[in-house]
Amino acid sequence: MVNRQLSIIGVTGGIGSGKSLVCGLLEERGIPVFYTDDEAKLEMRENEQIHCELINLLGPEAIDSEGAPVKAVIANYVCRGPEYAHKINNIVHPRVRERMHRWIVNQQTNCVAIESALLFESGFNADCTVTVAVTAPLETRVSRIIRRDHISRDKALEWISLQMPQEQKAALADYDIVNDAITPLTPQLAKLLTFSSNK
């Protein structure tokens, strides 16, 4: 059970929005951040029950000879459509949430942040005191993805289309941070932290 006296900021945003940058700025302000994507990868590597369920769903090729999930096999399955991604998420998300709860309990602070592209889809938002959506113009997001992952514009747009629209994320969130490389982030973060402390 998460301690409700602790302020938990849930940070989400579509690919290329720059939510990791925002989380990095929170860390500079002394706020620990739980990066769900990184933690999910660790959980998928370490949790043998996940391995069994992935093999049941995808076949033996889902796990390599060293006992690690095969990213390409899982990615190909997920890209087949939302219902396929949902099946993988149902295996992974509950374990990551347990991992997140253990992490939160061990933090010696009154405020932490959870970074998750799937904050609302996973239900992790239920553990948060306040949720924030990081948004950016489409072309800004596309250029960031192309530069970071060295992929084509079409592939970047495909990746974006597989996620919940950022407008929907912003509508669900308590707070919005615009990361368009023009609007200053520092005042927005200051307002967010004030807003969070008053929740």
N, C-alpha and C positions, 0 to 999 in steps of 0.2 A: 504494500500500500504506500503510495507516494505521500510524503509529508506536505500537507496543504499550507503549512506556514512558510514553506519554501516557494519563492517566486520562480516559475518555470516558463521561459520564453520559447515558444515553438516557432522556428524560422523555416519557412518554405518558399518555394519559387520554382518556376520552370527552368529547364536546362538553359544555360546561358544568361540567366537573370543576374547572377553574381551573388547568390546567397552565401557562398563560401567566403567571399570578400567581407560581407556584412558580419559573418560569424567571426572572422579574423579580427575585425575591429572590436567586437564584443570581448574577445579574449584579451585584447590589448587593455581593455578596461577591467580586467580581472575576473571576467565571467567565464567559468568553464563551459565548454561546448561538447556535447555528445553528437558525433557525426554518424548518423544512422547507416549511411551507405558503407562507410569503412567498417563499422561494427557488424553489419550484416555479413560482410565478406569474412570477417573473423569467425563469426558464429557458424557460417556455412562450412568453413574449413574445419572447425573444432567439434561440431555437434554431430555425433554418429547417427542420431535419430533423424536428423535432416537428411543425411546421406541415404539412409534406408528409404525415406519417403520420396526423395528425388529419383532414386533408382526405380521405385515402384511406378512413378509417374512417367519417367523419360527413358528408362532402360539402363543397363549397366554402363553405357557410354557416358552417363552423366557424371560419373566419378572416375578420376584417373587412377593410375597404378599407385600413386602416393597417397591416395585417400582424399584428394581435393576435388571440389566440384569443377567441372569443365565449363569455363565461361562461355565458350562458343556454342556449346550444345544448349545451355540454358538460354542464352541470348536469342538463338534461332527459334526456340520454342516461344519465348515471350513475344517476339516480334510478329507472331502469327495472329495476334489480336488481343484485346483486353481480357477476354475470358481465359486465355492461356496465362497471361500475366497474373490474373487473379488466383489461379491455382498455385503458382509458385509463391505468391505473396502469402497465401493461407498457410503454407509450410513454414516460411521464414519469419514473417512479422511477429507472431506470438512469441517466438524465442528471442527476437531482438528486443521486444518490449520488456521481457523479463530481464534481459541483459541491461537495458536502460534503467530499470528500477533499481537493480543492484548498484549501478554506477551512481545514480542520484543519491542513494543512501550514504555512499562513501564520500560525498562532497562536503567539505567543511566551509560552507558559504551560505548566504541567504538568497542567492540568485544563480541559476544555471540556465543554459540554453540547449535546445534540441534542434539540430539541423536535419531536415527531412524533406526531400522532394515530394514524398508521398505522405505528408503529415496528416491530411484529412482522409485520404484513401485508406491509410493503415489504421486509423483510429487513434494514433498517438496524440492527436490534439486534445483528447479527453483528459490527458495527464497534465496539460499546460494551463498555466494561469492566464497567459495572454498568447495569442497567435499573431504572427506577422508574415505578410506576403511581400517578397522582394520582387519588384517588377521592372521591366525594361522594354523599350520598343522592339518590335520584331526584328528589324534589320540589325539592331545592335546585338541582339541575342544571336542571330545567325552568324554575324562576323566573329563574335567571340568563340562560338563553337567551331567554326572553320579554322580559326587561328589556333585554338587549343588542341583539337583532335585531328587536324590535317585531313578533313573530309570535304566532300563537295557540298555546294549549296543545297542541292536536292536532298542529300542525305541528312543534312542539318535540319531541313524543314520536315523531313520524315520523322526524325527523332522528336522534334517539337510536337508534331501531330499525335504522337503516341501518348502524350501526357495530358492531364487535365488542363484546359485553357487557363492562362494566367489570370484572365478576367474573373474566372470562377473562383480561383484560389483567393484573389483579392476580396471578392464578395463574401467569402466564408471567413476570412481573417478579421481579427479585431483591429489590425493596424496595417498600414501599407508603407513600404519604403521604396522610393523610386531610385533606381540605380542606372541612370541613363548616361553617366559620365559627364553630366552637366550640372544636375541638381546636387548641391553639397550633401554628403552623407552625415557629417558630424552633427548638424542641428537635428536631423531626422532621428539619429540614434539617441540624442539627448532627450527628445520628446518621447521616444519609445520607452526609455528607461524610467522616465517620470510616470508615464502612463502605466507601465508594469508595476511600479511600486505602489500605485494607488488602487490596484485591482484587489 
